[in-house]
Every structure is written in C-alpha cells, then in structure tokens.
Amino acid sequence: MQKILDVARPGVGYATYLGVNESRGEIIIRTDADAVFPKDIIPFIVAMLRSRDKLVAHVGHICGGGFIVYE
C-alpha cells in the first residue's frame, strides 16, 4: 500500500523520520532517487536484518561492482 504524507517542515531528515513512523513494514529500506546499487543489494540487506545480527544498515552511495555496508 502506498501513502503520501504532507510534510510541513523542510528537510529530507524530517520527512524520513515521519515516513518511518508511519510505516507498517517489518523492514524499511530508504535510499535517494539518484543512488545506484548492485542488483543484489536489497536481498543482501533483508537477509542481514532478518538474521538479527544488525538492526540498522546504512549503505553508502557507490558506483561499481561491489557494495559496502557500514555498521
């Protein structure tokens, strides 16, 4: 289900905060519109989060053949 929020304050940080609070999903993945990731990054992050080893994953913006997960 898609929901559009009206955000009264400027800034991507606040909009992200509101979006996460309104979300009902088990796993929330947020990225930027101009980010480019390898095709297997989403399944990798979902598997990592489901393993309970990590509760938050921040994936840096990269271009190329690999990816980096910052803990």
N, C-alpha and C positions, 0 to 999 in steps of 0.2 A: 504494500500500500504506500502511496506517495502522499506526502503532506507538505504544503508550502507554508512557511512561517513568515510573518511580517516582523522584521527586526527593527526596533525603534532607534537603537544606538548603532553608530558606525563601527566597523571593525570585524575582521574575519574571526578573531578570537571569541568575541561575544556571540556571534552568530553560531559558531561551532559549539559553544557551551549550551546555547538554547537547543540546538539540534540534537545534541547528545541527551540532554534532559528529556526531550520529547520522544526520543527513540524507544521502540519496544523490542528491538532485536537483541539477540544473545551476544552477537559480535558486531561492533561498529568499526568500519574502516573509512577513514576520511582522507582525502587527497585533494590536490589542486587540479584545476582544469588543464594546466599546461604540463603536468607531470607525465613522464614516460617511464614505464616499468616493464621488466620482463614479463612474458605471458604467464609464468608460473608463480608470480609473487603472491597473489591473493590466496591460492590453496596453501602455500607455504605459511603465510601468516595465520590463516584459520587453523591449520594443524598445530602450529606453535601455541596459539592461545588456548586451544582445546586441551592441550597436554598439561595445562596449568603450570608450566614452567615459568611463563611470563603472563602478566595481566595486561601490560601495555606494550605495544610495539610501535616505534617510530621508524619509518623507512625513509631514508634520505632520497632526495631527487637525484637520479642518476641517468646517464645515457651510456649504453654499452652492454656487455654480455653478462654481467653479474649484478648482484644486489647486496646491500649492506643493511643489516638490522642493528640499530643502536639500542642498547639495553639501558 
